[in-house]
Amino acid sequence: MPLDILTTDTNNKIQKNKEKILNLYKAFDQCRRVKYRDWAHENTFGFLVSEYILNLKIASKDDNIDEVLLLARRLLEVFIVTKYIVTTNQFQVMLDFCVHDHYEYLEGCIARATADEKLFPELVGIDNFISEHQKKKKELFMQYGSFGKKMLSIKKMADRIGYSDEYNYFYKFTSKLLHFCPFSLNGDADFNKPLDKVIFLCRVAKYIENIRYELENIYQRISKI
């Protein structure tokens, strides 16, 4: 298939699936009424995942390869997590995962002061934000009674849903390109040709399609009542 046709076809697939996810987002929003209270966890999860996808900037063959790979990797992670939650019916537990990550985020914010002041002595005492984040951490615990629990690794979830082959290829492959490691010093990886980027964008299109399918599964559960 010629590159221009492949590019157009891939862009159309991405756009069509994003439009379907937008419709699902609106449908989940409509289900936040008392009538659907028993499905609150499923609905909230579907609403937030669809919102996340809609807010992503979709890279193109004109962007740097890192942007294309980072987008595809994020979408692979979203799909694996979404598929895992749907397959195991752990919608309620997802709240614990969110609380745990929020806690770790606040811990990072608190550690920022020490790290900043060690690296930049001129910043000592310039921003008194530690107490604010400590207060938020306390409020988080008071609201949920714990700091949640850590979600399974992406690898374990991929194994559980039968997606280990894709994980072993794309997740590990992009780790070598997006994160610094000894391989980074080789300087051998060159995927900045338009064809390379379009081929990776084909994965973006497929991941978005898979995520849309899982969101539809969630909505079908809710809409049966």
Order of alpha helices (4+ residues) and beta strands (2+ residues): alpha-alpha-alpha-alpha-alpha-alpha-alpha-alpha
